[in-house]
Amino acid sequence: MPSLSLPHRFYRAMQKRHSDVLFHGDITRRALALTFDDGPHPRDTPQVLEVLAQHNVCSTFFLIGQSVERNPQLVNQIHKNGHQLALHCYRHMPFPLENASSLKRQLDRSRNAIANACGISPDSIRHIRPPYGIFTARTLSRLNGWGYRLVLWDNMPLHFLQPSKWTTAQILNWSLPGSVVVLHDGHGHGRQVAQILDSVLPELKAKGFEFVTIEQMQKSPTGETK
């Protein structure tokens, strides 16, 4: 096993501290969960979907409720392409700043909008990633009580602030078995992210990685959800 960088050691420690939050999956399985935040976006998301389809890769999209309501047909396209649908938020505000009852209404509204767009049960949408990854013990307790599973990451390149070659190197060098990788398919990042994906996906496959959804990452070899 390769020696762990400081970020990897930090996320391993966080996973042990918060066992009910997913930072990374099974470190003995050569699988990656590729995830996208901040969509759906009418220009950016289709570019990302096209590259994922070209490379036959499934991923998980953490969606913003307001954008879902504006682009239900795009949410359905994500679903039909075989990707997992998950929640990011209704509006992009840190959860600890939201009133509890208001937050629950927003999440229920977002989940119902996704379900209605795809003709699926709202109960099937249970994974959530909070804006900016910010949560408190109280936030976590509420989300767990509402039936959600909090998902963070162990590899989030700041592709929106740095050259694409830096992001490419970070994905290739920092992805380990069980890694959860975060990119974004909104705010004008679609073309850049699509180009990055087109570059890194063949190399990750050549390294023996398989790509799984968050739902698949949480399942044990027997098919039971952890």
C-alpha positions as CSV (number, residue, x, y, z in Angstrom):
1,M,0.0,0.0,0.0
2,P,1.4,3.5,-0.8
3,S,2.4,5.8,2.0
4,L,-0.4,8.1,3.0
5,S,-0.1,11.9,2.4
6,L,-1.2,14.3,5.1
7,P,-4.6,14.8,3.6
8,H,-5.1,11.0,3.5
9,R,-4.1,10.6,7.1
10,F,-6.6,13.4,8.0
11,Y,-9.5,11.8,6.2
12,R,-8.7,8.3,7.7
13,A,-8.8,9.9,11.1
14,M,-12.0,11.7,10.3
15,Q,-13.6,8.4,9.1
16,K,-12.7,6.7,12.4
17,R,-14.0,9.7,14.4
18,H,-17.3,9.9,12.4
19,S,-18.2,6.4,11.5
20,D,-21.7,7.5,10.4
21,V,-20.2,9.9,7.8
22,L,-18.7,8.5,4.6
23,F,-15.3,10.0,3.8
24,H,-14.0,7.0,1.9
25,G,-15.0,3.4,1.3
26,D,-13.4,0.0,1.6
27,I,-9.6,0.5,1.4
28,T,-9.1,-3.1,0.4
29,R,-11.3,-2.7,-2.7
30,R,-9.8,-1.0,-5.8
31,A,-12.9,1.2,-6.4
32,L,-13.5,4.9,-6.7
33,A,-16.7,6.9,-6.2
34,L,-16.7,9.8,-8.6
35,T,-19.1,12.5,-7.5
36,F,-20.4,15.8,-8.8
37,D,-21.8,18.8,-6.8
38,D,-23.8,21.9,-7.7
39,G,-25.9,20.6,-10.6
40,P,-27.9,20.2,-12.6
41,H,-26.8,22.9,-15.0
42,P,-28.2,23.1,-18.5
43,R,-24.8,23.8,-20.1
44,D,-22.4,22.1,-17.9
45,T,-24.1,18.8,-16.9
46,P,-24.6,17.5,-20.4
47,Q,-20.9,17.9,-21.2
48,V,-20.1,15.9,-18.1
49,L,-22.7,13.2,-18.9
50,E,-21.3,12.8,-22.4
51,V,-17.8,12.1,-21.3
52,L,-19.0,9.7,-18.6
53,A,-21.0,7.8,-21.2
54,Q,-18.0,7.7,-23.6
55,H,-16.0,6.0,-20.9
56,N,-18.8,3.9,-19.5
57,V,-18.4,5.3,-16.0
58,C,-21.2,5.6,-13.4
59,S,-21.1,8.3,-10.7
60,T,-23.2,10.1,-8.1
61,F,-24.7,13.6,-8.6
62,F,-25.4,15.7,-5.5
63,L,-28.1,18.1,-6.8
64,I,-29.3,21.5,-5.7
65,G,-33.1,21.6,-5.3
66,Q,-33.6,25.0,-6.9
67,S,-31.7,23.8,-10.0
68,V,-33.7,20.5,-10.0
69,E,-37.0,22.5,-10.2
70,R,-35.7,24.5,-13.1
71,N,-34.2,21.5,-15.0
72,P,-36.3,18.4,-14.3
73,Q,-35.6,16.9,-17.7
74,L,-31.9,17.1,-17.1
75,V,-32.3,15.3,-13.7
76,N,-34.2,12.6,-15.6
77,Q,-31.4,12.3,-18.1
78,I,-28.8,11.8,-15.3
79,H,-31.1,9.0,-13.9
80,K,-31.6,7.4,-17.3
81,N,-27.8,7.3,-17.8
82,G,-27.5,5.1,-14.8
83,H,-26.0,7.5,-12.3
84,Q,-27.1,7.8,-8.7
85,L,-29.1,10.8,-7.6
86,A,-28.3,12.4,-4.2
87,L,-28.9,15.7,-2.4
88,H,-26.6,18.7,-2.0
89,C,-29.1,21.3,-0.7
90,Y,-32.1,23.3,-1.8
91,R,-30.2,26.6,-1.8
92,H,-26.4,26.7,-1.3
93,M,-26.2,27.8,2.3
94,P,-24.3,26.0,5.1
95,F,-26.7,23.8,7.0
96,P,-25.8,25.0,10.5
97,L,-27.1,28.5,9.5
98,E,-30.5,27.1,8.5
99,N,-33.4,26.7,11.0
100,A,-34.0,23.0,11.6
101,S,-37.7,23.0,10.4
102,S,-36.8,25.1,7.4
103,L,-33.9,22.9,6.4
104,K,-36.1,19.8,6.6
105,R,-38.7,21.4,4.4
106,Q,-36.0,22.3,1.9
107,L,-34.5,18.9,1.8
108,D,-38.0,17.2,1.5
109,R,-38.9,19.6,-1.3
110,S,-35.6,18.9,-3.1
111,R,-35.9,15.1,-2.7
112,N,-39.5,15.2,-4.0
113,A,-38.5,17.3,-7.0
114,I,-35.8,14.7,-7.9
115,A,-38.2,11.8,-7.4
116,N,-41.0,13.4,-9.5
117,A,-38.6,14.2,-12.3
118,C,-37.5,10.6,-12.5
119,G,-40.6,8.7,-11.4
120,I,-38.9,7.1,-8.5
121,S,-39.6,6.9,-4.8
122,P,-38.3,9.8,-2.6
123,D,-37.2,7.2,-0.1
124,S,-34.5,6.0,-2.6
125,I,-32.7,9.4,-2.3
126,R,-31.0,9.2,1.1
127,H,-27.4,10.4,0.6
128,I,-26.6,14.0,1.2
129,R,-23.5,16.3,1.0
130,P,-23.8,19.6,2.8
131,P,-22.7,22.8,1.1
132,Y,-19.0,23.4,1.6
133,G,-18.9,20.1,3.6
134,I,-19.8,22.0,6.7
135,F,-21.7,20.2,9.5
136,T,-21.9,20.2,13.3
137,A,-22.8,17.4,15.7
138,R,-26.3,18.8,15.8
139,T,-26.6,18.9,12.0
140,L,-25.4,15.3,11.8
141,S,-27.9,14.2,14.4
142,R,-30.8,15.9,12.6
143,L,-29.8,14.4,9.2
144,N,-29.5,10.9,10.7
145,G,-32.9,11.3,12.4
146,W,-34.4,12.3,9.0
147,G,-33.0,9.2,7.4
148,Y,-30.1,10.7,5.5
149,R,-26.5,9.5,5.2
150,L,-23.9,12.2,5.2
151,V,-21.3,11.9,2.4
152,L,-18.1,13.9,2.3
153,W,-14.8,13.0,0.4
154,D,-11.1,12.3,0.7
155,N,-10.1,13.9,-2.7
156,M,-11.5,17.2,-3.8
157,P,-9.3,19.0,-6.3
158,L,-9.9,22.8,-6.4
159,H,-10.4,22.7,-10.1
160,F,-12.3,26.0,-10.0
161,L,-9.2,27.8,-8.6
162,Q,-6.3,26.1,-10.3
163,P,-4.9,25.0,-13.7
164,S,-6.5,21.8,-15.1
165,K,-3.1,20.0,-15.0
166,W,-2.9,20.4,-11.2
167,T,-6.4,18.9,-10.9
168,T,-5.5,16.0,-13.2
169,A,-2.3,15.3,-11.1
170,Q,-4.3,15.4,-7.9
171,I,-6.9,13.0,-9.1
172,L,-4.3,10.5,-10.4
173,N,-1.9,10.8,-7.5
174,W,-4.3,11.1,-4.5
175,S,-6.9,8.5,-5.5
176,L,-6.5,5.4,-3.5
177,P,-8.8,2.3,-3.1
178,G,-12.0,3.6,-1.6
179,S,-11.5,7.2,-2.5
180,V,-14.5,9.6,-2.9
181,V,-13.6,12.2,-5.5
182,V,-15.5,15.5,-5.9
183,L,-15.8,17.6,-9.0
184,H,-18.5,20.2,-9.9
185,D,-20.9,20.3,-12.9
186,G,-22.2,23.8,-12.4
187,H,-21.2,27.5,-12.4
188,G,-19.5,27.3,-15.8
189,H,-17.1,24.4,-14.9
190,G,-18.6,21.9,-17.3
191,R,-16.2,22.1,-20.2
192,Q,-13.1,22.1,-18.0
193,V,-14.4,19.2,-15.9
194,A,-15.3,17.2,-19.1
195,Q,-11.8,17.7,-20.4
196,I,-10.3,16.6,-17.1
197,L,-12.5,13.5,-17.0
198,D,-11.5,12.6,-20.6
199,S,-7.9,12.7,-19.5
200,V,-8.0,10.9,-16.1
201,L,-10.6,8.2,-16.6
202,P,-8.5,6.0,-19.0
203,E,-5.5,6.4,-16.7
204,L,-7.5,5.4,-13.6
205,K,-8.9,2.4,-15.5
206,A,-5.3,1.4,-16.5
207,K,-4.4,1.5,-12.8
208,G,-7.1,-1.1,-12.2
209,F,-9.7,1.1,-10.6
210,E,-13.4,0.4,-11.0
211,F,-16.0,3.2,-10.7
212,V,-18.9,2.8,-8.3
213,T,-21.8,5.0,-7.0
214,I,-21.9,6.0,-3.4
215,E,-24.7,3.4,-2.9
216,Q,-22.5,0.7,-4.3
217,M,-19.5,1.8,-2.3
218,Q,-21.5,1.4,0.9
219,K,-22.5,-2.2,0.1
220,S,-20.4,-5.0,1.5
221,P,-19.4,-8.0,-0.7
222,T,-22.5,-9.8,0.5
223,G,-24.7,-7.0,-0.8
224,E,-25.6,-5.6,2.6
225,T,-25.5,-1.9,3.2
226,K,-23.0,-0.8,5.8
